[in-house]
Amino acid sequence: MIQHDVTIVGGGCVGLSTAKHLSEQTDLDVAVVEKEHHLAAHQSGRNSGVLHPGFNYPPDSEKARFATEGTQRMKEYCATHGIPCEELGVLVVAKNDRDEAQLDVLSSQADENGVAYERLNSQAEIREHEPHAVGQAALYAPEAASVDSQQYVYALAREVQQNDVDLYTGHAVSRIDETPSGYHLTTSNSIIETAYLVNAAGLHADTLAQQVGVGDGYQVVPFRGEYYEVTPDQTDLCQTMIYPTPDPELPFLGVHYTRRTDGKVIVGPNAVLAFGREAYDNTDLNPSELAETLRYDGFRELLKSKTMLSVAWSELNKSYRKEKFTEAAQRLVPEVRAKDLRKSYAGIRAQLVSDDGELVKDPLAIETDDAVHVLNAVSPGLTSSLPFGEYVAETIAAKTD
């Protein structure tokens, strides 16, 4: 029997950040339990690796605070720990008058959130930043950066172990039971008794939370985001990052271009319902998890929206028809051709949906007397991971006083 003061389920960027801050700020005996043998196998490592500086989030919101603070802290952390991180900037392109009106909203949010930006009001100004991008206006935010997210996760893991945090990999938590003194965790390799619990299990956080009666009004619906990679001879089509103007009604940014720290340029992601919480290929199927999604009242309510049905059909086409994905990529860079794009990796987004069919767009961490359940570490989760993890750590620390 293994015993700890605090056990964190999930060794991704939020779980490890929580462990880092707990080990720095308290004398508690802390452990992290990760089901995979290798870290960053899921959301924390399967993303675009972009640090979002905060212009895209409403002022005074947790997202805005975590993103602006997180971007700066992440850059400092990467510099200290030798993690590849390049401040490339991002160009958000407006294709029409509706988009341009949304740029006004983004500009106002940038002002209030203290994010540096420049408004570009012509095609000529756009091409000074990105010679191959096309639009009628744009917002350029120089503080956006590209980071190697996998190296970041491993750096956090090394740091917490140096701080005497126990890191158990290959320990999949199958059951959580409450006890008079805390929690009893059954894993694939151990039994753990813990006084306090942090559930940062990402794609499976809702399932574990509901075992102890938390989060019954929500369910994770997995959305797969697929990326293509621009062939090496055409990477000059994107010098930094090129994004479409976001639709405020949707949580997904749409297909965009990102230059990574290794010099590769990736295009994507789309956002299509995954047929399993870890169904990374569009031929992967987990029948029980798909049935769970299809039976969920919140998912069925979500699909009553004509907008969501239209988006779902469009995104599905991008997954199975390369020409449709290429068309989406050409909206920003018309010169790109299907032959310039080759299949790359995919990620799964743990999108929390409420019983009434609403996509939960803000971070959600539900507290009990002796636990914090991180049900929604929504985008920009990587960017926000240091301040968000500190917030969870402080919440747990206060419970132990």
N, C-alpha and C positions, 0 to 999 in steps of 0.2 A: 504494500500500500504506500503510495506517494502522497505527501502532504505539503501544501503551500498556503501562504496567506492569501495570495491573489493568483488566479489562473486566467490567462487570456487565451481564448479559443480563436485561432486564426493568426498565422504568421505572415500576413500581408503588411502593406505599408502602414495601415491604421493600427493594427495589433502591435506591431513592433515599435511604432512611435509611442504608443501608450506605455509599453514596457520600458522604453528609453526614459520617459519622463517620470514614471513611478520609481525606477531605480535611481534616478538622479535626485529626486525630491523626498524620498522616504527610505526607511530601513526595512520595508516589507520584503518578505520572501516571495519573489515573483517568478512565475513560469509562463512560457508561451507554448501552446500545443498546436502543431501544424500537421494536417493529415498527409501532405505530400512529403516525399523524401527530399525534394528540391524546392527551394523557395521561389516565389514570384511565378508560379505555374499558372495562375489564374488572373484575376483583374489587375493585380498590382504589377504584373509583368507583361500582360497582353493589352497594351494601350498604345496611344500615339506618342507618349513621352513628352507631352507639351505642358509647360507651366503657363497657366492662364492668369494674366495680371489683374483681372478683376473688373474690367469695364462692362462685362456681360451680365452683371448681377445687380439687382436693385440695391440702392443705398440703404445702409443700416441693417441689411440682411446678414445672416450668418454666412451665407455663401460669399458675399462681398468681403466680409471681414477675414474669413479664413483664406480666401484666394489672394487678397492683396498682401496679407501678412505671410501667408504660406509661400508665395513666390519669392519674396525677399529672403526668408529663412532658408528655403531650399537652395537658393543660389549660394548662400554662405556655407551651408552644410556641404554642398558638393565641392566647393573650393577647399574646405578644410580636409575633406576625406578623399580628394583626388577622383571624384566621380565626374565623368564627362558631362558637361553642361555648357551650352552655347546660347547666348542671348542674341537671337536672330531677328526678333520682331515678328509681328503678324499683320497681314493685310486683309481686312474684312471688306469684301467687294459688294457693292450695290449694282444690281443689273437693271433696275427700273425705279420709277418714282416711289413705289411702295417700299422697296428696299431702302431707298435713300431717306425716307421718313423714319425708318427704324434706325438708321445711322444717327439721326438726331437724338434718339432715345439713348443709344449707346454712348454718344458724346457727352450727354448730360450726366449719365451714370459715371462715366470716367472722371468728369469734373468733381462730382461729389465723393467719389471713392479715392480721389487722389492718384489717379492713374494717368501717366503721360500718354499723349496721343497727338496725332496730326490728321486733320481732315484734308482729303484730296478731292478736288472738285472737277477733275477732267481725266480723260484717258491718258493724256500726256503726263500728268502728275503720277498716275498709277504706274505707268511704265518706267518712271524714274526709279521706282522701288522693285517692280517685277516686270521685266520687259515683255513677257508673254501673257500676262494677265489682261483680261478685258472686262470693262465695266464703265458705268457713267460717273461713279463716285466711289470713295472708299474711306475707311478709317484705318490709319496705321498706328499700331501700338508697339513701340520699340522694346518694351520690357518683357514681352513674351519670349520664352526660351524653350530649347529642346534639351531633354535630359535622358540619360540612360537609366530607365526605371528599374531594370533588373539589378544593375550594380548598386543603385540606391538601396534597394531592399536588403541586399547582402551586406552593405555597409552598416545598416541599422542592426542587422543580426550580429555582426561582429562586435558592435559597440555594446549591445545589451549583454552579450555573453561576458565581455570584459567587466561589466558592472555586476557580475554574478547572477544574472538572470538565467534560469534553466530553460533551454530551448529543446523541445522534444519534436523531432520530425518523424514522419511515418506513423503518427499517432492520430488516427481518425476518430473523432468523438462521435459515438453512435447514440449515446444516451446521457441526459443530464437529469438528475433527481435532486430535489431539495432535501436537506437533512436538518436536524435541530441546530447544527453548528455551521451550516453553509450549504455546500453542494457536493454531490458524489458524481464524478464524471467517469463514464465507461468509455474507454478508447480501444482501438484495435490492438494495442500493445500494453495497456496499463489500466489501473484503477487509480484515480486521483481524488483525494479529498481536499477541498479548498474552502476557506472562509468567505472569500469574495470572488465574484466571477465577472469577467468582461467577455461578452460574446461579440467577437469581430470576425465572424465566420463567412462574411461576404455572401456568396451565392446561396449559402445554407443557413444564414443567420436567422431567418424567420422560422425555419423548421425547428431549430434548437430552442429558440425563445418560446415557441408555443408548447414545448414539452414541459415548461414550468409556468404556463398560463400567461405569457406575455405576448403582446402583439397579435391578438386574435383577429383584429380588424384589418389585417394586412397580409399580403402574400407577395413573395418575389416572383416576378415574371421575367424569364431570361430572354434577352434580346442579343442576338449575335451581330457583331460588327466585323465585316470582312474588309481586308486591305489588299490593294494591289501595290506593286512596286514598279516605279518607272525604270525602264532599262538603263544601264549605265551610260549609254551614248546619248540619252535624252534628259539627263538630270538637270541640265541647264535651263529646262523649262520652268523650274521653280528654284529660286535662290534662297527663300526663307520659308514662310508659311503663308498659304493663300486660303482664306475661308470665305464661304458664302455668308451673306447677312442672315443671322438666325431668325427663325420663325418663333416669336414669343409664346405661341400656343403649344409648341412641341419641345420635348426635353433633348432632342437629338440635334446636333449641329449640322448634319448633312455632309455629303462627300466634300473633302477638302484635301489640300496638299500640305505635307509636312516634311521639311528637310531634317533628317535625324543627325545625331552627333557622329555617326559613322559615315556620313556623306550620302547615304541613300535617301531617296525621296519616295515616301509612301503616299498613296492616295486612298481615301476612304475616311471613315467606314460608312457602310450602309447600316440599317438597323432593322433586322428581320427577326421575327419570333423564332427562337431556337427550340428544337424539338427535344430539349433536355437541358439541365443546368450546366452541363459541361459538353454540350454538343457543338464542338468547334468547327466541324465540317458540315456542309449543307446536306450531306447524306447520313449524318449521325442521327440516331433516334434512341431515346430512352422512353419506352412506351409508358411506364408508370408516371414519370415526371411530366410527359406531354399530357396524359390524361388528367393529371392534377391541375395543370394550367387550364385545360379546356373545361373542366368542371367548375372552376373557380367563378363565383358570381361576379367578382370585380372585373375579371377579364371579359366576361360576356357583356357586362355593362359598358366596358371600354369600347367594345366593338359595335355598340349601338351608334356611336358617333360616325357620321358619314366622312368626316375629315380623317379619322383614324383608319377607317376602312380603305379610303383612297391612298393614304400613306402606306398602309400595310401592303396593298397590291403593288404599289410602285417599288417599295423596298424589296419585295419578293422577286420582282422582275430583275432587279439589280443583282440579286444573289445567283439566279440561274441563267441569266442572259448577259454575257459580257458586254454586248453592244449597248445595253441600257445603262450599265455602270459607266461605260465610256462616255455616253451622252451626258451623264451627270458631271463627269470630270471636265468635259468640254465646255460647260457653262462658264467655268472660270478660266480655263486655258484652252482655247479653241484649237490650237495646233496639235494637241495630244491625239494620238491615234490608238486604236485597239492594239496594234502590234507593239506599241511602246509600253504596254502594261502587262505585267505578269503576276500571277497569283502569289500572294504573300501569306501572312498569318491572319488569324481571326481571334477576336476576344468575345467574351460574354459579359454583358452588362446586367448586373442584378438590379433590375428596375422594380422598385416597390410600388405596388398598386393597392389602393384601398378597396374595401368591400363595395363602395358606391361607384367604382370604376374610374377613380381619379389617379393619375400618375403623380406619385409623391416626388416633388421637385426639390425639396430642401433636405438637408441632413436630418436624420431622425435617430436619436439615441434615447431609449426608454429606460428610466431608472426604477429600481426597486430598492428596498432597504439595504441589500447587500450585493447588488449587481447593476451593470450597465449593459444593455443590449443594443448594439449598433445595427439597426435594421436598415438604414439607408445612408451609406457613405457615398452619396451620389456625386457625379461629376461636378466640379473638378476635384475628385477624391485624392488623386496623387498630389496635385498642387497643395491641397489643404491638409495633407497628412500630418505635418509637424504641429501646427496649432490645434488641429482637431484631436490628435492623440494626446496633446497636453491637456486639453479640456476634459477628455475622458479620464485621464490620470488624476487630475485634480478632483474630479467628481468622486472617484473611488477613494482617494486619499481622505477626503472629508468624511466619508462613511466610517473610516477606521479610527477616527479621533475619539 
